Amino acid sequence: MSARLVYVTAPDLAEAERLARLAVERRLAACANILPAMRSLYWWRGKLEQADEVVLLFKTTEALAGELTRTLAEAHSYDCPCVVVLPIESGHPAFLQWIEEETGPLDLR
């Protein structure tokens, strides 16, 4: 199974929507979910910080996960954005097939 879930945080809804559109339009992800309200506590440069953030969940494939990670990191406003790739162990077969079909070049579908 080659499906992957990519977890990303963004500083606000506008950036989250921009990143989601970038990834989905380039077919690096079949889908992006935007969860608009999260509170984060984290260490940054030796100081405990807190911030309101937005969560993005991308559905992609193992083959595209690296390119998606690079694209999101380059387009992100953070110096060190959270972009984490997680394997999808199992799921509804038709949904997992849909991820495969909706990612990658149009001429390969």
C-alpha beads as a LAMMPS data file, in Angstrom:
LAMMPS data file: protein, C-alpha beads

109 atoms
108 bonds

1 atom types
1 bond types

-500.0 500.0 xlo xhi
-500.0 500.0 ylo yhi
-500.0 500.0 zlo zhi

Masses

1 110.0

Atoms # bond

1 1 1 0.000 0.000 0.000
2 1 1 1.531 3.323 -1.011
3 1 1 -0.928 5.827 0.488
4 1 1 0.478 8.497 2.789
5 1 1 -1.003 11.119 5.112
6 1 1 0.985 14.351 5.364
7 1 1 0.463 16.488 8.488
8 1 1 1.292 20.189 8.204
9 1 1 0.731 23.235 10.386
10 1 1 0.273 26.802 9.138
11 1 1 0.034 30.175 10.884
12 1 1 -3.398 31.096 9.544
13 1 1 -6.278 30.060 7.314
14 1 1 -5.090 32.099 4.321
15 1 1 -1.716 30.355 4.215
16 1 1 -3.321 26.958 4.811
17 1 1 -5.661 27.495 1.856
18 1 1 -2.766 28.672 -0.322
19 1 1 -0.679 25.590 0.532
20 1 1 -3.647 23.258 0.036
21 1 1 -4.473 24.723 -3.361
22 1 1 -0.824 24.557 -4.454
23 1 1 -0.535 20.867 -3.605
24 1 1 -3.896 19.764 -4.997
25 1 1 -3.648 21.789 -8.214
26 1 1 -0.209 20.275 -8.887
27 1 1 -1.724 16.832 -8.142
28 1 1 0.854 16.208 -5.440
29 1 1 -2.097 15.339 -3.203
30 1 1 -5.545 14.002 -3.995
31 1 1 -7.086 15.982 -1.154
32 1 1 -6.237 18.524 1.518
33 1 1 -8.274 18.930 4.690
34 1 1 -8.020 22.208 6.585
35 1 1 -8.765 22.151 10.311
36 1 1 -8.940 25.829 11.232
37 1 1 -8.346 25.944 14.995
38 1 1 -5.420 24.543 16.946
39 1 1 -3.360 25.884 19.824
40 1 1 0.322 24.917 19.791
41 1 1 2.899 25.055 22.570
42 1 1 6.489 24.503 21.454
43 1 1 10.132 25.344 22.002
44 1 1 11.647 27.758 19.488
45 1 1 15.167 29.132 19.801
46 1 1 15.360 28.345 23.501
47 1 1 12.029 29.897 24.420
48 1 1 8.653 28.309 25.146
49 1 1 6.186 29.693 22.610
50 1 1 2.475 29.337 21.969
51 1 1 0.443 30.149 18.886
52 1 1 -2.881 29.606 17.209
53 1 1 -2.335 27.534 14.085
54 1 1 -4.219 25.720 11.340
55 1 1 -3.755 22.013 10.591
56 1 1 -3.614 20.587 7.085
57 1 1 -3.947 16.898 6.263
58 1 1 -2.929 15.847 2.776
59 1 1 -3.656 12.469 1.167
60 1 1 -0.938 11.428 -1.257
61 1 1 1.209 8.498 -2.334
62 1 1 4.606 7.264 -1.240
63 1 1 5.995 8.206 -4.666
64 1 1 4.880 11.843 -4.303
65 1 1 5.499 12.359 -0.578
66 1 1 9.037 13.699 -1.058
67 1 1 8.053 16.172 -3.754
68 1 1 5.027 17.279 -1.725
69 1 1 7.238 17.791 1.336
70 1 1 9.742 19.882 -0.638
71 1 1 7.002 21.951 -2.301
72 1 1 5.267 22.713 0.994
73 1 1 8.525 23.540 2.788
74 1 1 9.583 25.950 0.021
75 1 1 6.187 27.680 -0.119
76 1 1 5.713 27.886 3.666
77 1 1 6.263 31.099 5.633
78 1 1 7.856 29.345 8.638
79 1 1 11.643 28.969 8.842
80 1 1 11.178 25.341 9.906
81 1 1 7.672 24.185 8.939
82 1 1 6.120 21.038 10.340
83 1 1 5.677 18.679 7.389
84 1 1 5.428 15.064 8.546
85 1 1 4.693 12.058 6.321
86 1 1 2.822 9.139 7.884
87 1 1 2.107 5.765 6.262
88 1 1 -1.502 4.733 5.859
89 1 1 -1.494 1.111 7.007
90 1 1 -4.976 0.283 5.738
91 1 1 -8.328 1.804 4.911
92 1 1 -11.319 1.658 2.625
93 1 1 -9.890 0.152 -0.580
94 1 1 -11.938 2.356 -2.902
95 1 1 -10.715 5.500 -1.095
96 1 1 -7.091 4.383 -1.231
97 1 1 -7.479 3.657 -4.946
98 1 1 -8.952 7.136 -5.421
99 1 1 -5.799 8.666 -3.886
100 1 1 -3.693 6.768 -6.411
101 1 1 -5.919 7.815 -9.322
102 1 1 -6.046 11.522 -8.441
103 1 1 -2.339 12.138 -7.939
104 1 1 0.390 12.399 -10.502
105 1 1 0.344 13.396 -14.159
106 1 1 -2.938 13.412 -16.042
107 1 1 -1.502 11.319 -18.875
108 1 1 -0.788 8.436 -16.503
109 1 1 -4.389 8.165 -15.301

Bonds

1 1 1 2
2 1 2 3
3 1 3 4
4 1 4 5
5 1 5 6
6 1 6 7
7 1 7 8
8 1 8 9
9 1 9 10
10 1 10 11
11 1 11 12
12 1 12 13
13 1 13 14
14 1 14 15
15 1 15 16
16 1 16 17
17 1 17 18
18 1 18 19
19 1 19 20
20 1 20 21
21 1 21 22
22 1 22 23
23 1 23 24
24 1 24 25
25 1 25 26
26 1 26 27
27 1 27 28
28 1 28 29
29 1 29 30
30 1 30 31
31 1 31 32
32 1 32 33
33 1 33 34
34 1 34 35
35 1 35 36
36 1 36 37
37 1 37 38
38 1 38 39
39 1 39 40
40 1 40 41
41 1 41 42
42 1 42 43
43 1 43 44
44 1 44 45
45 1 45 46
46 1 46 47
47 1 47 48
48 1 48 49
49 1 49 50
50 1 50 51
51 1 51 52
52 1 52 53
53 1 53 54
54 1 54 55
55 1 55 56
56 1 56 57
57 1 57 58
58 1 58 59
59 1 59 60
60 1 60 61
61 1 61 62
62 1 62 63
63 1 63 64
64 1 64 65
65 1 65 66
66 1 66 67
67 1 67 68
68 1 68 69
69 1 69 70
70 1 70 71
71 1 71 72
72 1 72 73
73 1 73 74
74 1 74 75
75 1 75 76
76 1 76 77
77 1 77 78
78 1 78 79
79 1 79 80
80 1 80 81
81 1 81 82
82 1 82 83
83 1 83 84
84 1 84 85
85 1 85 86
86 1 86 87
87 1 87 88
88 1 88 89
89 1 89 90
90 1 90 91
91 1 91 92
92 1 92 93
93 1 93 94
94 1 94 95
95 1 95 96
96 1 96 97
97 1 97 98
98 1 98 99
99 1 99 100
100 1 100 101
101 1 101 102
102 1 102 103
103 1 103 104
104 1 104 105
105 1 105 106
106 1 106 107
107 1 107 108
108 1 108 109
